[in-house]
Amino acid sequence: MKKILIIGGTGVLGEAFSSYLSTKNNVYIADNNLNKLKIISKKFNINYSLLDVTRNGDIKKTIEKANKHLKGIDVVIHNIAQTSELLLKKYKKFPDFNSIPLSTWESDFAVGLTSAFILAQELDKLWKSSKSVKSLICVSSLYGVVSPNPNLYKDEKFYTLPSYSASKSGLISLVKWLSVYWAKRNIVTNTISPGGIKNKQSETFIKRYNSLVPVGRMGNEEDILNVLDFLVNNDSNYLTGQNINVDGGYSSW
């Protein structure tokens, strides 16, 4: 049984992680959606913290609370980003490339990448003298590996912003750096890069996406859970610094 902190435990994948991992482990979740935190906490009997990763000191406080509640932390999952779904609520119309505000670029990096750097610094202190295996798992994206295909987004209300792709690519590189830095200390770290997950997209978008995937379909939560379970388990201790594409072969063409 592992003691697991999930940062970003209320989104589509986050809730699936919380549900799946809490059946066999002690789980603590943190996110910025208080209402969803309360619902998931009650549903799966999980303790939680409200967390704004862009607010100075919040990540440190969350780790302290989780460590105290769980009496130690074995695994931390970093699963946060500014998604197109969230930005659709912010913009009445998605900006074209030359109209993207610098604040959006900076915000994407603050949420998706800088938060992982701060998290790693805090875990470096927490796990400094630990003798047992520890693991940091970061959720990147297919678009941190390959560029979005613009044909997918024709006539759609959204597209994947360059800041999202750049921050997800940076996350993969950060994890590789950390894997070497932590190599002698029994701390492993890897990224999972999901392909498109089916989640209320238009039928046109889904059809287009499916045509680009060798296995012929979008991903679902279970596809990611199988890989997550492997990384959480001690059987994967020799695997570190790796990015695992869970994309139905999308990046293999």
N, C-alpha and C positions, 0 to 999 in steps of 0.2 A: 504494500500500500504506500503510495507516494503522497507527499505533501506538495500541493500544486497551487501556484498563484497564476491566475489568468488575467492579464491586462487587456481589456477589450472582450468582456464576457457576455455582451448583450446583443450583438449584431447577429446576422444570419449564421455565420460560422461560430461566433462566440457563444451563442446559446447552445448550439450543437455540441461544442467542446464542453461546456458546463454540464450539460445533461449526461453526456457519455462518460466523461472522466469522473464525475461525482458518484457513479455507481460502484466504483472499486477503489476510490482514492479520497483523501481529504482535500477538498477544493475550496479556495477563497477567490472571489472575483472582484474586479474593479473596473469601473467605466464611468462615463459622464452622464449617463441616462438614469436618473434616480428611479423613475417609475418602472423601467424595465428591470433594474437591479432588484427592486422589491418583489416584483413578480417572479423572477427567476430564483431569487433567494427562497421564497416561500414554496415554489414548485419543486425545487430540488434539494431543499434544506441546506442551503449554502450561505455562509456569511459573506459580507461584501463591504466595500468602501467606495464612496463617491470619489472619482478621480478626474481631474483636469490636467492632462500631461503637459500642457503649456504653462501651467501656473508653477512658479518657483517653489520647490520644496515638496510638492504634492507626491511625486514618485517616491521620494525618501520616506515620507509619512506612511504611504500605502504599504511599502515593504516592511516597515516597522510593525504596523498593525497586523499584517498577514503573518509575519514571523512569530509574533506574540500569540496570535490565535492558533496557528497550526503547530506551534512549538518547533519551529524550524521550517525551512523551505527546501525541497529537493529539485523541483522543476518550476521554471517560470516561462510562460507563454506570452509573447508580445504579439498582439493581434489587433493593431489599430492603424487607421489611415483615414484620410478624407476621401470618401468614395464619391463617385458621380451621383449616386442616389442622394447623398447628403448635400452636395452642391446644387442639385436641382431645386432643393428647398430654398437655397440662398439666392440663386439667379432666376429671374423671370425668363431669361433667355441665355443659354450658354454663350460665353464670349468667343469670338474667333481668336486665332493665335495672337494677332497683334493687339488685341484688346484685353488680354488676360492681365489682371492687376498684379503688380509685384507682390502685393499682400497675399494673394492666393498662392503664389509660388512659395513664399516664406512660410505660410501656414501649413502647406502640405509637408514641407521639410520638418517643421517644428513638431507636428503630430506624428508623422510616419517614420522619421529618421532620428532627429535630435532626441526624441523621447527614448529611443532604443539605446543611444549613447549614454544618456543619463542613467538609464536603468542598468546598463552594464557596469558603470562606475559604482553604483550602489551595491550591486551583486558581488563585485570584486572585493568590496569591504566585508560584506556579509559572509562570503564563502572563503575568506582568506586562510583560515586554519582548518577547514573542513577536511575530513579524511574520507568521507563517503562520496560517491559520484554525484555530481550536480549537473543540471542541464538547462540551457537557455535555448528555447525554440522560437524563432521569429517567423511570422507569416509574411512572406513577400508576395509576389504576383508573377504570373506569366509575362505581364508587361514590364517587369523588371529584367526580363531576359530577352524578349523580342518586342519590336514596335507594334502598336495597335494597327490593325488593317483598316484604313479609312473607309473601305467599301462596306464594312460592317455597320457604319454609323450614318450612312446615307439616309436622309429623311428622318433620322431619329432626333430627339430633343437634346441629346447629350453626346459626348464623346470622351475619351480618356485624355485628360490634360497632361502635358509634358512633365509637369511637376510631380504628378503621381508616379509616372514611369521612372523618372530620375530618382525619386526618393526610394522607390522599391528596389531599384538597381543598387543604390547606395547601401541599402540594408543588407543585401547579399554580400557586398564587399566588406562591410563592417563585421559581419559574422565570420567571414574568412580570416580577417585580422585577429579577431578575438580568439578564434580556434587555435591559432599559433601562440598567442599570448598566454592562454590558459592551458596549453597542452601538457605541461608538467604538473598541473595542479588538480587533475582528476575532474576537470570541468569541460564538458562537451557542449558545442553549440552548432546548430544547423538551421537552415531555412527551408520552409515548404513554400513552393510557388504554385498556387492553384491556378488552373485555367478558368474560363468563365463558369460561374456557378449560376444555375437557373434560379431566377428570383424576380418574377413579375415583369420580365422584359416583354416587349411586343412579340407577337408571333412571327413577324417579319424578321426581327433581329435574331430570334432563336433559330429560325430556318437558315438564315445566312451563316450564323455561327456554326451550326451543325455541319454545314457543307464544308467547313474549313478544318474539321476535326477528323482524323483518321478513323476513330471509333464511331463517329457519326452522331454524337450527342454532347450536350453541355454537361458539366460536372454537377455533382450534388454533395451534400454534407457528408454522406457516408464514405464517398471516395477519399475525402480528406481525413476523416476519422481513422481509417485503417492505417494511414501513414503516421498520423499523430500518435496512435497507440504504440507503434513500433519505436518511435523516438522517445516516448515517455518511459518505455520498458528498458531495463538494464541490458537487454540483449543487444542494444545498439551502441554500447559504450565505445566501440572502436571507430564509430562513424562520427566525424567532427569536421567542421568547415565546409560541409556540403550543402548544395542547394538541390532539393528534390522537386522536379517539375511534375505536378499531378494535373496533367492537361489533356489526357486522351490522345497524346501524340501530336498535339497542335504544333509544338516547337520542333518536331522531327522532320517536317517536309524539307 
